[in-house]
Amino acid sequence: MKISAYPITEAKLSNAGGLDLLLLGCGSAFASTLNQTNILLVKDNHHLLIDCGTRCATALQQVGLSLSDIQMFLITHSHADHIGGLEQAQLTGRYISKNKPSMIITPQYQDILWDQSLRGGVEQSEVGRLTFSDFWNVIRPNPLTGFNRDCWQTSVGSIDIKMFRTKHFPDQAKSWQDSAWSCGTLIDDRILFTSDTRFDPELLEEFDSSFNLEVIFHDCQLFTGGVHTGIEELAGLPKDLRQKIVLVHYGDNWRDFTSLATKAKFHSWGQQGYTYQFN
């Protein structure tokens, strides 16, 4: 399996066909030399931003876009490197561009995102108390059956999106059911993006056996423990899975681990500011 990857010179929100995955950043929440791991999907005349962290507007500007250009969002969980740019996005849509963006979101997570993160700075307004739907067009994904975890499906134009629950935080949670709400995404039944997750080989095995994945953009912490997947844990996966893994969400000291990554035969380190093209 080969992926065409090249530096983004000027990002566009449409293409002539095929799927483009723009890796706006590849860093962890605490990386200072890397943008946060937020990704932009583009196919035909449709686009989807997956996660919008505190530095997302800057990352978009670096590739020739503005946050107000983005009209379709999907958020995987409520940590700042994934939601920190949403207040700017919703205020821009309401008061500057006058163009309300859309968000793919389940009812359960909508309540969590609004009540615990977004309402504080925007609920009070010149017209009274505002709600989530005053800022966002809501798109509900459809529940799916047949998986060993909660899953949903929707489409953005010709981009097929499946969302699946993940085991992220707190670290004492025994399973995805015991964890706070978080999800990853399966894109066009080809590309798995874990977003943030603790080591969960059952997730990878289930989706790879069901879809014969082409590539896995996987959370990669450079130590073992806590609420992310350690690089040494990934190195213990079967070879056929390791070879599909593009490492993302890593720390500034990633170069200290290049020998380990080479020995494990991972596909590659994710490259910030690159487009990954799937025809």
N, C-alpha and C positions, 0 to 999 in steps of 0.2 A: 504494500500500500504506500502510495506517495501522495504528499500534500504539496501543492504549490504555495509557497510563502514568499512574500516580498514586502519591502518597506512601503508604508502608506505615504504617498506624496501629497495627495489631496483626496480625502474621502468623499464618496458620493453616496446618496441614499437611494440609488437605483443602479442597475447594471443590465447587461445584455442577456442575462440568463446565467444559471448556475448559482451556487450559494457562496457568498463571501462572509467570512467570520473575521471581523476586525478586532484584534486584541488591543484594546485601549490601554491596558495596563496588565502587569503580571505579578504585582507585588502583594505582600501581606498587609494586614491592617497597620503594622508597625514599620513597614519599609519607608525609608525617607528618600531613597534614590530611584524608586520605582513608583509608577502610578498604580492605583488599586485595580484589582482584577475585575474589571467591568468589560463586557463584550458587546459589540454591535453586529447584528446580523443584517445582511442585505441580499435580497433576491428579487429580480425583476424590478417592479416599482414599489416594493414593500421593504420595511425595515423594522427591527425590534432591538431595543436596548435592554440588555439583561444586567440589572443592577446599576445604581447611580450613586456612587460614593461621594465623599466630601471633595475629592479632586476631579470628579468626572467632567465638570464644565471646562476645566483647564485641559484635561486630556483630549476632549473633543476639539477644543480650540487649536490644539497642537496639530490636528489633522485636517483643519479647515472647516470645522463645523461648530455650531453653537448649540447650547442646550435647548434653545427654543426651536431648533430644526427638528428635534426628536419628537415624534408624535405617538410612539407606541413603546410602552414600558412593561417589563416583567421584573419583579423584585423577589429575590430568593429568601431573604431573611432580614431581620431588623438590626444589624450591626452597622456602625457609622460608615464603614468603607463600602457598604452596599446601599445605604439609604440616605447618606449625609447630604446628597445633592437634591433630594426630592422637594424640600421646601422651596428652594430656588426655582425648580421646575414648575411647581404648581402656582407659585406667585407670578412667575413670568407669564404663564398661560392665561391667568385671570386678568392681570393688570397691564401687561405690556404687549404681548402678541395678540391678546384677545382670541386665543385659539386653544381650546381646552384639549389637553392630550388624553390619550387612552391608556388604561392599565389592565393587563390580564391578571386577575386576582380572584382567589376563592373567597366566599363570604367569611369564613373563619379568619383568614389572614387579613382581610380588609379591616375587620374590627380591631385586630391586634395592632396593625400598622397605624390606623387612625388614632385609636385611643391612647396608645403607649408612646407614639413618636410624632405624628404629624399635626395633631389638632392644636397643640399648645401655642404655636406661633401664628396661626392663621384663622382659628375658629371665630374670634371676635372681628367684626367688620362693620363697615358703614351701613350695611343693610341688615344687621343683626347676626345671629349665630349661623355659621356656615357648616356644611357637612362634607364628607369625602366626595360625594357626587357633584358638589358645586365646583370642584377643582378637576375631577377626572371623569372621563367616559369609562364606565366599567364594562369589562368584557369577562364573562364567566366561562372558564374552561369546564368541559364536561367530565364528570367522574368516569373512570375506567375500571373495569373488573379484570380479573385474571392475573393480577400481580400480587406479590407478597408484601406490598406496602400500598398506602394510598397514592393513587395516580390520577391525573387529569389530562385532557387533551383539548387543544384548540388549533386554529390555523390563523396565520397572518399572511394573507394572500396565498401564495403557494408554499409557504414555509409551514411545515407541520411541527407543532410543539407539543411534547408530552412533559408534564411536570411530575416529579416524584418526591415523596418525603425523604428526608435525610436525617442521619444521626449526628447532630452537630454539638449542641450544648444543652445542659451543663455536662461536665465531664463525668459525673456519676450516673448519668442516664444509661440504662442498660440496652436500650433499643431506640429506634426512631419513634415508637409510640410514646416513650417516656421523655423524649426530647422536646425542647421548645420548637415552635414552628419554623421549619426551614425546608427548602427544596432544592433539587437540581433540575436540569432540563435535558431532554433527549430531542435532538434537532434533526428533522427529516429522517428519523429512524436510522441515522448514520453516525451522529456525533453526540457523545455524552459529555456534558459539562456538569461536574459534580457540584460546583460552587463550593461552599465550605462544608466539610464533613469529617468526622472521625473515621478511622480505618473501618471499612465496611466491605469486605470481600464478597459477601453475599449479594450486595447490590451490583457489583461489577459482573459477577458470574451470571446473575439472572438476566441482566440486560444484554450481555454479550452473547449468551446462548440463545436469547429470543430474537436478536436483531443482527448478530454478526457485526458488531460495531467496527467502524473504520478507524476511529480515533477517540481517545478519552482525554479531555482537558481536565486534569485532576489536581485538586488541592494538595499542596506539598509543603509541609512544615519541615524545617531543617533540624528538628530534634523530635524525640518521641515523647508523647504525653500531652495532656491538655485536651483541647477540643478540635484539633486538626489532625490530619494524617501525616505521620512522619515519613521521611524519605526512606528510612531503613525498613519501615513496614511495607512500603510500595515495592522495595527491592526484593521482598520475600514472596511476591505474587508469582504465579506461573509465567513462564517466558512469553507465551502468546499474548497475555494481557499487558505485560511490561512494555512490549514492543509497540503497543498502541498508545501509550501514555505520553502526553505532552504535559510537562510539569508547569503548574501555575500557582499563584498565591504564595510565593516563596519570599524569603528575606533578602536583605541587602548583601549578605555574606554567601550568596549562592555559589560563587566561584570556588569556594573552599570544598564544594561537594561535586565538582565536575568529574573527578576520578570515580567516585562511587556511582554516579549516574551513568558513566560510560560502561563501567563494569556490569551494571544491572541491565544495560541495553534498552533503556527507555528510548522512546522515539526521539525526544528532544526536550530542551528547555523552551517554554513559551517565550516568544520574542515580542516585547512591548513595541507598539507602533507598527505591527506587521498585519497584513491581510493574509488569511489562510483561505485558499480558493478550492472549492469542491465542485467539480463539473458533473 
